[in-house]
Amino acid sequence: MSFVRALQLHAFRNYRDAALHALNNGFVIITGDNGAGKTNVLEAVSLLTPGKGIRGARTADFKNRDMPDGALWGIAATADTPFGEVKIGTGARENSDRRVVRVNGVDLKAQADLSDYLSAVWLTPQMDGLFIGSATDRRRFFDRLVYAFDPAHAGRVARYENALSQRARLLKEQRETGCSADPKWLSSLELNMAETGVAIAAARLQALQSLSSHLGSILRDTGFPVPSLSLAGGIEDMLTSAPALEVEDRLKSQLESLRSHDAQNGGAGAGPHRTDLQVSYAERNMPAAQCSTGEQKALLTGLVLAHAVRTRDVRDAAPILLLDEVAAHFDERRRRSLFDVLAGLGSQVFITGTDIALFTAIPGAKYLRIEADAVKEAA
């Protein structure tokens, strides 16, 4: 099991300095008034994993605005991981918009390497519109689910996005200057995108199949609706009917033929970055986007719960769950089911809320309260 034992924040969001000690491999309940900084604690934990965290924010946005110029924000954690107890740190890099990431005092070569130590999945109020929002948000959400099944997926996605960005820059320069880009360099990038893209799609399909085959049994009798999942619009469709090497060749050819189009429009017209996660309410055979707001929230919560259970069964370790204001909008039966499933995971679960009364029935929880930009033990 992987979990955070202790967390320290410096110049991060609304905190000058804050510390959370003796955290449980179980429930960590954080209460406080609206705007107190509960979500900021969850965001700090999310930054101990690959990516931009639960808000997708820029590195510069993490700094406490009341701190003097030149102050650098930082997050330090002690965590139990598959490699034993480790010190994980991340923070601002001087004169750079990229954050530094360290494990036991040593800089990691890539953020994606954090997935070897911790994985996290989250639910926030901003995700309530996931099913009616952009395909990009749904794809990134699903890729984070895949990270928990397959930690190497984070590195694949990072490599693909880097090659995609380099190719887009070359084609943009070609359009603006009228000078042809180096065809060998373009071909090398497109080969990288094809090989890595097919590996991304294969990992997504494997995770989708593993999860989909158990959704009904996991969510039965929980009060949460069973979602039906599929992937559309990307190379996952090709992989269901052709071998991987053939799909790689087809994707590379597509990218080469789309160079002129992509030079004018940016990005790339083909690849795993165009995939969309499609979700429906299985029992009603209704797309999630057409369900009520309450049904969408229940579908999303049920999906995250089922994923955590399935990940625990497959990898013997569920991800850390970061649940922001997730309980207040459910009735008592569904809330009780939520807590029961979470309690059975054997993983660390951070939950925020304004009303501590919603959580007093949870046994063995660590209760914290945020007041005046400080994290205190709840009375």
Secondary structure, DSSP 8 states (H G I E B T S, - for coil): --EEEEEEEEEETTEEEEEE-S--SSEEEEE--TTSSHHHHHHHHHTTSSSSTTTT--GGGGB-TTS-TT---EEEEEEEETTEEEEEEEEE-TT-SSEEEEETTEE-S-GGGGGGT--EEEE-GGGGGGGGS-HHHHHHHHHHHHHHH-THHHHHHHHHHHHHHHHHHHHHHHHHH-----HHHHHHHHHHHHHHHHHHHHHHHHHHHHHHTTHHHHHTTSS---EEEEEESSTHHHHTTS-HHHHHHHHHHHHHHTHHHHHHH-S-SSSGGG-EEEEEETTTTEEGGGS-HHHHHHHHHHHHHHHHHHHHHHHS---EEEEES-STTS-HHHHHHHHHHHHHH-S-EEEEES-GGGGTTSTT-EEEEEETTEEEE--
